[in-house]
Amino acid sequence: MKKRILIISDLPVFPANAGNKTRVWAMMNNLRRLGHDVSFLGLGLREKEFAGLRTAWDGNVHNIPALRARHAHPRWFAVMRFLTDRFIARGIGEPGVDHWYWPHWDQAIADFASKHTFDVVIVEYVFFSRALQQFGSSVCKIIDTHDVYTGRREKLKARKIKRFYQYLTRSSEEARGLNRADLVIGIQENESNYFRKLLGPFKHVITVGHTVDLQPAPLPSSADILFLGSPYSANIDGVTHFIEHCFPRIRASVPNACLLLAGSICKSWRRRVAGLVLIGEVGDVREAYARAAVVINPVLAGTGLKTKTIEALAFGRALVTTSCGAEGVQDAAGSAFYLADDPDDFADGVVKLLTSPNLAAAYAKTAIQFVEQWNNAQLSALTQVLSTHHEHHTETPHSTDLPPQLAAQVGNHCFGPGR
């Protein structure tokens, strides 16, 4: 049954040049691919961002304009948010779940809801879950969590990452936000299990991982190693650890090996290292992956499903990653990618793949096969999400299997953002 679905997000999801944007853009495309009518409501997008998305989506795209802090109402909220942000950046305090939600959005969303009819509303991130309260009981309300945010600071502090500014909160606040939804989407099964324990047996939690375009390409004959990512503190920590503890060992065995840093992480990188090449942000990530003989994801802290891990596999690249980087797809370790946590083992894995083209090609082939199956499973899970909505609002059984024509196309069609 075709549904009218609204996605609410503060992210300018096109171009999808970061992991969280890729997640939302893929969700929108997959829902449309399943035959549903998908609209988007932006929270505070800039006019240029909004215009780009409206052109790319060619559908119903709306936006609640950004509001300067000095115009915020109530004014005290803007002052408290400013001060709290400064404390968070210094590792002090855990904000409430509504800290990033501007109160004036309530009326704007309520006005929007009164003029449009939807069967399903999906809010990206628990921190914007207050938007769900502006829709009636006939609407199925869903939160796409992206990550677990309870205890996030402790995980980063374990790596001695003290100064950071990312979403985080305490368990009681995370539960309060998630309880605003009828159904919660976890991005990987470990996190879904956490949400089930946090929320109890009466809240539906379904795992829907990230889907990606299948874009395999021949492996180059170079000795180039690629890391593509944002300046997220865990990324910087992981790359720093790799350069200090793995890269010298790699260069000793493969003197012409180069580490290519691509993405917005280059804006925050200041160290000069022999063999390190800063590519910068890329308009088309295919260009970066085309240069890579091996891709690494050396992150040692963080939560969620690592988009860069799935993406590297979808491009048919030999990948070396840590257990943290493999969360959610760890069952494919040893076949679709090389897993190593010890620095020497990590370096040896990169060397093996750089010096053995047949081994790298075998990993790349298995990676593509894994992603084909992975995309199929995630699309089935997304169908289950909407089937659960159907059952609870109409009490009519509904199959959670993929439509036959979609199941047949999974191996051939691209999933996620064409970025």
Secondary structure, 3 states (H helix, E strand, C coil): CCCEEEEEECCCCCCCCCHHHHHHHHHHHHHHHCCCEEEEEEECCCHHHHHHHHHHHCCCEEEECCCCHHHCCCHHHHHHHHHHHHHHHCCCCCCCCCCCCCCCHHHHHHHHHHHCCCCEEEEECHHHHHHHHHCCCCCEEEEECCCCCECHHHHHHCCCCCCCCCCCECHHHHHHHHCCCCEEEECCHHHHHHHHHHHCCCCEEEECCCCCCCCCCCCCCCCEEEEECCCCHHHHHHHHHHHHHCHHHHHHHCCCCEEEEECHHHHHCCCCCCCEEEEECCCCHHHHHHCCCEEEECCCCCCCCCHHHHHHHHCCCEEEECCCCCCCCHHHECCCEEECCCHHHHHHHHHHHHHCHHHHHHHHHHHHHHHHHHHHHHHHHHHHHHHHHHHHHHCCCCCCCCCHHHHHHCCCCCCCCCC
